Amino acid sequence: MLLLVPDFLSPDEVHEARAMLERADWEDGRVTAGHRAVTVKTNLQLSLDSPVAKTLGDRIMDRLAQTPLFIAAALPMRILPPRFNRYEGDGAYGSHVDNAIVPIPGTPIRVRTDISATLFLSDPDDYDGGDLIVEDVFGEQSIKLPAGDMVIYPGSSLHRVTPVTRGVRFASFFWTQSLVRSDQQRRMLFDLDCAIQQLTADHAEHGSIDSFTNVYHNLLRQWSET
């Protein structure tokens, strides 16, 4: 499932984040790439112990907990602390798949990367290129969102970032381990959840709401891993 989460951050929040990122110290993005990805990655990243990354990452984590659309779609169990990248001067990231298991730095905890997320922190008019291309069963999708918008998609997808030929593209990215491992099952639960919410909004006293809600929670109980 590929899903857009619009207006995840406000324009003022994006402006403040951009100001912090522009002053930050960046390092070669290949430091965190796997043995295949390192050959196709030419970008910059904040180090995992960067104070800027910690501050902005904490804000993003707090906002995720307050974003019903993300919670309904991802059913998060663990979220890897957000990371930050910067593309400029023909910087790109060729076709690759993310590592299946990623450790949370400084802890013994590992995260299964069921869901990938990219939060755009630069407006499309600020740079040329830099499209996120995601390939999966839903076909090839080209994504270039307004600053403050986020996209989530299966961590199993091949994806790439096209070369940035003008300007600078800032973004945050992170992975989520879901309570429900299967993307197909998560999609079914999300669709059912949305249908229940719509039925509740249209017909708050409808007798089927409790029945559908019962089905939702029983499926979640059957499919979830905790």
Salt bridges, closest charged atoms under 4 A:
GLU13 OE2 - ARG63 NH2 2.60
GLU16 OE2 - ARG59 NH1 3.25
GLU22 OE2 - ARG18 NH2 3.21
ASP28 OD2 - ARG30 NH2 2.62
ASP58 OD2 - LYS54 NZ 2.67
GLU88 OE2 - ARG86 NE 2.79
ASP98 OD1 - HIS96 NE2 3.61
ASP98 OD1 - HIS159 NE2 3.33
ASP114 OD1 - ARG112 NE 2.73
ASP126 OD2 - ARG18 NH1 3.51
ASP128 OD2 - ARG166 NE 2.88
GLU135 OE2 - ARG160 NH1 2.95
GLU140 OE1 - ARG160 NH1 3.77
ASP183 OD1 - ARG186 NH2 3.31
ASP191 OD1 - ARG187 NE 3.08
GLU225 OE1 - ARG112 NH1 3.61
GLU225 OE2 - ARG181 NE 3.25
